Amino acid sequence: MYSKLSGMTGTAETEAGEFWDIYKLDVVVIPTNRAISRKDEQDKVFKTKREKYNAVIDEVDLLVKAGRPVLVGTTSVENSELLSRMLKLRGIKHNVLNAKQHQREADIVAEAGQAGTVTIATNMAGRGTDIKLGPGVKDSGGLAIIGTERHESRRVDRQLRGRAGRQGDPGSSQFFVSFEDDLMRLFGSERIAKLMDRMGFKEGEVIQAPMLTNTIEKAQKKVEENNFGTRKRLLEYDDVMNSQREVIYTKRRNALQGDRLSLDLNNMIYDVCESLVKEYLEARDYESFTLEVIRNFSVDVPMSSDEFLKNRQVDTVEQLFAHVIQSYRRKTAHTAETAYPVIKDVYLQNGQQFENIAVPLTDGIKTMQVVANLKKSYDTEGRELVRIFERSITLAMIDEDWKEHLREMDDLKQSVQNAVYEQKDPLLIYKFESFELFQKMIDRVNKEIVSFLFKASLPSNNNGPQNQVREAKQQQAPQPKLKTSREDDLGNTNQNVQNQDTREVQKVAPVRVEQKIGRNDPCPCGSGKKFKACHGKDEA
């Protein structure tokens, strides 16, 4: 998703094809600072693992006597411990570097270049560190690398070779392979072993030929191709998710930044209108259509049954949208108008002490505390409160349904694999099914957001909103420590009235004010950002 992609590694050359197929990136080889003087010997191939390990121990013994440091590479912790036991039996001092010795890794690597030092390392341990050669080591031939097995990936083998011969230092590398190794067994090594028996090879004899080394590398290429196919398949599945992710994250970004939120909300309202008209016009069910419009928009249908059935679908959608959007504007204006006296009262009396104001909005089932900047809410005569409410409910609904959708997509990815038994492409089934799931999710999100926006209002008691506003105006000078409950915000001008009305005011609870938020505290809007990077940005 970045505009530019790049990277650097010492072993990307063998994977150049994959980098191009996946990322459309070329692999460019940068010449070494100094010419490589390391000698990379042909592989030594043995019939059994036992013969191979015995030959490795003999080779280590010879190199130690020659005063060279030795690094023995293994493919697993188990193999490193097996070699360690064999070296102990021969009385050869050594260090083992694997996942169990990670705390001593730096000390082991620091000693690995000293003359006569033997280090057994797994392929993952000690990578990327430069083994410094000790005194006299260069004259004796440098660091000797011994590989006890060919890895499935040529990159890992090259990483092991690359630990010797840094910056023009002398060194050597030698791989020991047996026909019982996992890689060799994948490609008919039993047939070659039987051929060796017929040719009269004795135990311990070694085959060392360029043709055999090339054959091993071809086997590695085939395994790499299989792994690449698996990774590419996973990427194709992820591409489906990526396209959906971009749509959702665009909606979230618009809600967070607020610049295009009003346009997005208009689109959501239009989409819900279109969905309802299409569904019930095809069924020619005017009564159900009327009920759904009331349920989603809390307004009556602006057309008769005959008009609904006779008019074109586009005209019906446009007529319904115009009626609904007009109703929504009246509703938001009323909300701002109702809340403004309370906001004004709090701001004029406590504006220096409080920075944000929290106002509850409810649709009768759910209640949301909308936290808005007190000064902005006062300056815009309550419209800022409506804007923050629209943003908060949009983010909350999108996040909730998106999490549920991700779980459904995971389940779908597992279930479509059974399409193989029907000789169908699981990826194709996944694309079709995921598109339908995404459409349903978007439709559900739109309806939930629109429904809450149209139904939500300031909570009121039986005496109506005017009484609610008047009760909110009972706030006088605040107590030294403000609580979230309504009774702690009340003034103390008339203690008897306060004690008498506390229960009723708590029930209404139209407004709560908060103390100033620190610049590094989480923003109360729920974006997850620090306050200074979100709502406090404009006041820095």
C-alpha positions in Angstrom: 0.0 0.0 0.0 3.1 2.3 0.1 3.8 4.4 -2.9 7.3 3.1 -3.1 8.6 -0.3 -2.0 12.3 -1.4 -1.5 14.4 -3.6 0.7 17.9 -4.9 1.1 19.1 -8.4 1.9 22.1 -10.5 1.0 20.1 -13.5 -0.4 17.3 -12.0 -2.6 18.9 -13.1 -5.9 17.5 -16.6 -5.8 14.0 -15.2 -5.2 14.1 -12.6 -7.9 11.2 -14.2 -9.8 8.9 -14.1 -6.8 9.7 -10.4 -6.0 8.7 -9.6 -9.6 5.5 -11.6 -9.7 4.2 -10.4 -6.3 5.6 -6.8 -6.0 6.8 -6.0 -9.6 10.2 -5.2 -8.1 13.5 -5.9 -9.7 16.4 -7.4 -7.7 19.6 -5.6 -8.3 22.9 -7.2 -7.2 25.3 -4.7 -5.6 29.0 -5.7 -6.0 30.9 -6.5 -2.8 33.2 -3.9 -1.3 36.1 -6.4 -1.6 36.5 -9.4 -3.7 35.2 -12.7 -2.2 38.0 -15.1 -1.4 35.9 -17.8 0.3 36.1 -21.2 -1.3 32.7 -22.9 -1.7 33.3 -26.6 -2.1 31.1 -29.1 -3.9 28.7 -31.0 -1.7 29.8 -34.3 -0.1 27.0 -36.9 -0.5 26.8 -40.0 1.7 24.4 -42.9 1.7 23.2 -42.6 5.3 22.9 -40.0 8.0 25.2 -42.0 10.3 28.0 -41.9 7.7 27.4 -38.2 7.1 27.7 -37.2 10.8 30.8 -39.3 11.3 32.3 -37.5 8.3 31.3 -34.1 9.8 33.1 -35.0 13.1 36.2 -36.1 11.2 36.3 -32.9 9.2 35.8 -30.8 12.4 38.7 -32.6 14.0 41.0 -31.9 11.1 40.1 -28.3 10.9 40.7 -27.7 14.6 44.1 -29.3 14.4 44.9 -26.9 11.5 44.1 -24.0 13.9 41.0 -22.8 12.1 37.7 -21.8 13.7 34.7 -23.9 12.6 31.0 -23.0 12.4 28.8 -26.0 12.0 25.3 -25.2 10.7 22.3 -27.4 11.6 18.6 -27.3 10.5 17.2 -27.9 14.0 17.9 -27.8 17.7 17.7 -31.6 17.9 20.5 -32.0 15.3 22.7 -29.4 17.0 22.4 -31.3 20.3 23.1 -34.6 18.5 26.3 -33.2 17.1 27.2 -31.7 20.4 27.1 -35.2 22.0 29.2 -36.7 19.2 31.9 -34.0 19.7 31.9 -34.6 23.4 32.6 -38.3 22.8 35.6 -37.3 20.6 36.8 -34.8 23.2 36.4 -31.7 21.0 35.6 -28.5 22.9 32.7 -26.6 21.4 29.9 -24.1 22.0 26.3 -24.7 21.0 24.3 -21.7 19.7 20.6 -22.3 19.4 17.3 -21.0 20.8 18.1 -22.5 24.3 21.3 -20.4 24.6 19.9 -17.0 23.3 21.2 -15.2 26.4 24.8 -16.2 25.7 24.5 -15.6 21.9 26.7 -12.5 21.9 29.5 -14.1 23.9 29.4 -17.3 21.8 29.6 -15.2 18.5 32.4 -13.1 19.9 34.5 -16.3 20.5 33.5 -18.0 17.2 36.4 -16.5 15.2 39.2 -17.5 17.5 41.6 -20.2 16.4 40.5 -23.8 17.1 37.0 -22.7 18.3 34.1 -24.9 17.3 30.6 -23.5 17.3 27.4 -25.4 16.5 24.6 -23.1 15.4 21.1 -23.6 14.1 20.2 -21.8 10.8 18.3 -19.1 12.8 20.8 -18.5 15.5 23.4 -15.7 15.2 22.3 -14.5 11.8 23.4 -11.1 10.7 26.4 -10.9 13.1 29.9 -10.5 11.8 32.3 -13.1 13.2 35.6 -11.4 13.7 38.7 -13.5 13.0 41.2 -13.9 15.8 45.0 -13.6 15.5 46.6 -15.9 12.9 43.3 -17.2 11.7 43.6 -15.6 8.2 47.0 -17.3 7.7 45.5 -20.7 8.5 42.6 -20.3 6.0 40.0 -18.3 7.8 36.6 -19.4 9.2 35.4 -22.8 8.0 31.6 -23.3 7.4 30.2 -26.8 7.6 26.6 -27.4 6.6 25.2 -30.7 8.0 22.1 -30.6 5.6 20.7 -28.8 2.6 17.8 -26.6 3.5 14.6 -26.5 1.4 15.4 -22.9 0.6 18.7 -21.9 -1.1 18.5 -18.6 0.7 19.1 -20.2 4.1 22.1 -22.2 2.7 23.6 -19.0 1.3 23.0 -17.2 4.6 25.1 -19.9 6.3 27.9 -19.7 3.6 27.9 -15.9 4.0 29.0 -16.1 7.6 32.5 -16.7 6.3 34.5 -14.5 3.9 33.3 -11.1 5.1 35.1 -8.1 3.6 37.5 -10.2 1.6 38.5 -12.5 4.5 39.6 -16.0 3.6 37.3 -18.9 4.4 35.6 -22.0 3.1 32.2 -23.7 3.1 31.3 -27.3 2.7 27.9 -29.1 2.8 27.5 -32.7 3.9 24.4 -34.4 2.5 22.9 -37.9 2.9 20.2 -39.7 0.9 18.2 -40.0 4.1 17.9 -36.2 4.5 14.3 -34.8 4.2 15.1 -32.8 1.0 16.8 -35.8 -0.7 14.0 -38.2 0.1 11.5 -35.9 -1.6 13.0 -36.6 -5.0 13.7 -40.3 -5.2 16.9 -40.7 -3.3 16.1 -44.4 -2.6 16.6 -45.1 -6.3 20.1 -43.5 -6.3 21.0 -45.3 -3.0 20.2 -48.7 -4.7 22.3 -47.6 -7.7 25.2 -47.0 -5.3 24.8 -50.5 -3.8 24.9 -52.1 -7.3 28.0 -50.0 -8.2 29.8 -51.4 -5.1 30.1 -48.3 -2.9 31.3 -49.2 0.6 30.2 -47.7 3.9 31.7 -44.3 4.5 32.5 -43.6 0.8 31.5 -40.2 -0.5 30.3 -38.9 -3.8 31.5 -35.4 -4.7 30.5 -34.2 -8.2 29.2 -30.9 -9.7 26.3 -32.8 -11.4 25.1 -34.1 -8.0 25.3 -30.6 -6.5 23.3 -29.2 -9.4 20.7 -31.9 -8.9 20.3 -30.9 -5.2 19.9 -27.3 -6.2 17.2 -28.3 -8.7 15.4 -30.1 -5.9 15.6 -27.0 -3.8 14.2 -24.9 -6.7 11.2 -27.2 -6.9 10.5 -26.9 -3.2 10.8 -23.2 -3.5 8.3 -23.1 -6.4 5.8 -25.1 -4.4 6.2 -22.8 -1.4 5.9 -19.8 -3.7 2.7 -21.2 -5.1 1.3 -21.5 -1.6 2.3 -18.0 -0.7 0.9 -16.6 -3.9 -2.4 -18.4 -3.2 -2.6 -16.9 0.2 -1.9 -13.5 -1.3 -4.8 -13.9 -3.7 -7.1 -14.6 -0.8 -5.7 -11.6 1.0 -6.3 -9.4 -2.0 -10.0 -10.0 -1.6 -9.8 -8.8 2.0 -7.6 -5.9 1.0 -10.2 -4.5 -1.4 -12.8 -4.7 1.4 -10.4 -3.2 3.9 -9.8 -0.2 1.8 -13.5 0.6 1.6 -14.0 0.3 5.3 -10.8 2.2 6.2 -11.8 5.0 3.9 -15.2 5.2 5.7 -13.4 5.3 9.1 -10.9 7.9 7.9 -13.7 10.1 6.7 -15.4 9.8 10.0 -12.2 10.5 12.0 -11.2 13.5 10.0 -14.8 14.7 9.6 -14.2 16.4 6.2 -16.4 14.1 4.1 -18.6 12.7 6.9 -21.7 14.6 5.8 -21.3 13.3 2.3 -20.9 9.8 3.5 -24.0 10.0 5.7 -26.0 11.3 2.7 -24.8 8.4 0.7 -25.7 6.0 3.5 -29.2 7.4 3.7 -29.6 7.2 -0.1 -28.4 3.6 -0.1 -30.9 2.6 2.6 -33.7 4.3 0.7 -32.6 2.6 -2.5 -32.4 -0.8 -0.8 -35.9 -0.5 0.8 -37.5 0.7 -2.4 -35.9 -2.0 -4.5 -36.8 -4.8 -2.1 -40.5 -3.9 -1.5 -41.2 -2.6 -5.0 -40.2 -6.0 -6.5 -42.5 -7.7 -3.9 -45.1 -4.9 -4.6 -45.7 -4.8 -0.8 -46.5 -1.2 0.1 -47.6 -1.9 3.7 -44.2 -3.6 4.6 -42.4 -0.8 2.9 -44.2 1.8 5.0 -43.3 -0.1 8.2 -39.7 -0.4 7.2 -39.4 3.3 6.4 -40.9 4.2 9.9 -38.6 1.7 11.5 -35.4 3.0 9.9 -36.2 6.7 9.4 -39.0 7.4 12.0 -41.0 9.2 9.2 -44.1 8.5 7.2 -43.9 7.5 3.6 -44.3 10.6 1.4 -46.3 8.8 -1.3 -49.5 6.8 -1.7 -49.8 3.2 -2.5 -50.7 3.9 -6.1 -47.7 6.2 -6.6 -45.4 3.7 -5.0 -46.5 0.9 -7.4 -46.8 3.0 -10.6 -43.8 5.4 -10.4 -40.4 4.4 -11.6 -38.0 3.0 -9.0 -35.5 5.9 -9.5 -38.2 8.5 -9.0 -39.5 6.7 -5.8 -36.0 6.6 -4.4 -35.4 10.3 -5.1 -38.7 11.3 -3.6 -38.1 9.2 -0.4 -34.6 10.5 -0.1 -35.6 14.1 -0.4 -38.3 13.6 2.3 -36.0 11.7 4.6 -33.0 14.1 4.4 -35.3 17.1 5.1 -36.6 15.3 8.1 -33.1 14.6 9.3 -32.0 18.2 9.0 -35.0 19.3 11.1 -34.2 16.7 13.7 -30.5 17.7 14.0 -31.4 21.4 14.1 -33.9 20.6 16.9 -31.2 18.6 18.9 -28.7 21.4 18.6 -31.4 24.0 19.6 -32.4 21.9 22.6 -28.9 21.3 23.8 -27.6 24.8 23.2 -29.2 26.5 26.3 -27.5 23.9 28.5 -24.2 24.2 26.8 -24.4 28.0 27.0 -25.2 27.9 30.7 -22.3 25.6 31.4 -19.9 27.6 29.3 -20.7 31.0 30.7 -20.5 29.7 34.3 -17.7 27.1 34.1 -16.0 27.7 30.8 -12.7 28.4 32.4 -12.7 25.2 34.4 -14.1 22.7 32.0 -12.9 21.9 28.5 -15.4 19.2 27.4 -19.0 18.5 27.9 -20.7 15.1 27.8 -24.3 14.8 26.6 -26.2 11.5 26.5 -28.2 10.7 23.4 -30.5 7.7 23.3 -32.7 5.9 20.8 -34.7 4.3 23.6 -32.6 1.2 23.6 -28.9 2.2 23.4 -27.4 5.3 25.1 -24.3 7.0 23.9 -22.3 9.7 25.8 -21.2 12.3 23.3 -18.1 14.1 24.4 -17.7 17.5 22.6 -15.5 20.5 23.1 -17.4 23.0 25.2 -16.1 26.2 23.5 -16.8 24.8 20.0 -20.2 23.6 21.0 -21.0 27.1 22.4 -19.6 28.9 19.3 -21.5 26.8 16.9 -24.7 26.9 18.9 -24.8 23.1 19.5 -24.0 22.1 15.9 -20.6 20.8 17.0 -22.3 18.4 19.4 -24.4 17.0 16.5 -21.2 16.6 14.3 -19.4 14.7 17.1 -22.4 12.5 17.6 -22.5 11.6 13.9 -18.8 10.8 14.0 -19.0 8.7 17.1 -21.9 6.6 16.1 -20.4 6.0 12.6 -17.1 4.8 14.0 -18.8 2.6 16.7 -21.1 0.9 14.2 -18.4 0.4 11.5 -15.9 -1.1 14.0 -18.5 -3.5 15.6 -19.8 -4.9 12.3 -16.3 -5.0 10.7 -15.0 -7.2 13.5 -17.9 -9.6 13.1 -17.3 -9.6 9.3 -13.7 -10.6 9.8 -14.7 -13.6 11.9 -17.2 -14.6 9.1 -14.5 -14.3 6.5 -12.2 -16.5 8.5 -14.9 -19.2 8.7 -15.6 -18.8 5.0 -12.0 -19.3 4.1 -12.0 -22.6 5.9 -15.3 -23.8 4.5 -14.6 -23.1 0.8 -11.7 -25.5 0.8 -14.2 -28.3 0.6 -15.1 -27.1 -2.9 -12.0 -29.0 -4.1 -14.0 -32.2 -3.7 -16.6 -30.8 -6.2 -13.8 -30.0 -8.6 -14.4 -26.3 -8.2 -11.9 -23.5 -7.5 -12.1 -22.6 -3.8 -10.7 -19.1 -4.5 -13.5 -18.4 -7.0 -16.1 -19.5 -4.5 -14.4 -17.4 -1.8 -14.6 -14.3 -4.0 -18.3 -14.7 -4.8 -19.3 -15.6 -1.2 -17.1 -12.8 0.4 -18.6 -10.2 -1.9 -22.1 -11.2 -0.8 -21.0 -11.1 2.8 -19.5 -7.7 2.4 -22.6 -6.3 0.7 -24.7 -7.6 3.5 -22.3 -6.1 6.1 -22.3 -2.7 4.4 -26.1 -2.7 4.1 -26.4 -3.7 7.8 -23.9 -0.9 8.8 -25.8 1.7 6.8 -29.2 0.7 8.4 -27.8 0.7 11.9 -26.1 4.0 11.6 -29.1 5.7 9.9 -31.6 4.2 12.3 -29.7 5.4 15.4 -29.1 8.9 13.9 -32.8 9.3 13.2 -34.1 8.0 16.5 -31.5 9.4 18.9 -32.5 12.3 21.0 -31.7 13.9 24.4 -33.3 11.8 27.1 -36.4 13.5 28.6 -38.9 12.8 31.4 -42.7 13.1 31.3 -42.5 16.9 31.7 -41.0 17.4 28.3 -37.7 18.8 27.0 -38.3 22.3 28.3 -38.4 21.1 31.9 -35.2 19.1 31.1 -33.4 22.2 30.0 -34.6 24.1 33.0 -33.4 21.5 35.3 -30.0 21.5 33.6 -29.9 25.3 34.3 -30.0 24.6 38.0 -26.2 24.2 37.9 -24.4 26.9 39.9 -20.8 27.1 41.1 -19.5 23.5 41.1 -18.2 21.7 44.1 -14.4 21.4 44.6 -14.5 17.8 43.3 -17.0 17.1 40.5 -18.4 13.7 40.2 -20.0 12.0 37.2 -23.4 11.9 38.9 -25.9 14.6 38.4 -26.3 15.5 42.1 -22.7 16.6 42.6 -23.1 19.2 39.8 -26.0 20.9 41.4 -25.6 24.3 43.2 -26.0 24.7 46.9 -28.2 27.9 46.8 -31.1 26.0 48.2 -30.2 22.8 50.0 -33.8 21.8 50.6 -34.7 22.0 46.9 -31.6 20.1 46.0 -32.3 17.2 48.3 -35.9 17.1 47.1 -35.1 17.0 43.3 -32.0 14.9 43.3 -33.7 11.7 42.3 -35.6 13.3 39.5 -32.6 15.1 38.1 -30.5 12.0 38.2 -33.1 10.2 36.2 -33.0 12.9 33.4 -29.1 13.4 33.4 -29.1 15.4 30.2 -25.6 16.9 30.6 -22.3 16.0 32.3 -19.2 18.2 32.3 -15.7 16.9 32.6 -12.4 18.3 33.9 -9.8 19.3 31.4 -8.0 16.5 29.6 -4.2 16.3 29.5 -2.6 16.7 26.1 -1.1 13.1 26.3 -4.3 11.5 27.6 -6.4 9.3 25.2 -8.9 11.4 23.3 -12.4 10.8 24.8 -13.9 10.5 21.3 -12.7 6.9 21.1 -10.3 7.3 18.2 -7.5 5.7 20.1 -5.2 8.8 19.5 -3.7 11.1 22.1 -5.8 14.2 22.8 -3.2 16.5 21.4 -3.2 14.6 18.0 -7.0 14.5 17.8 -9.5 17.0 19.3 -6.8 19.0 21.0 -4.9 19.6 17.8 -6.7 22.8 17.0 -6.1 24.2 20.4 -2.3 23.5 20.6 
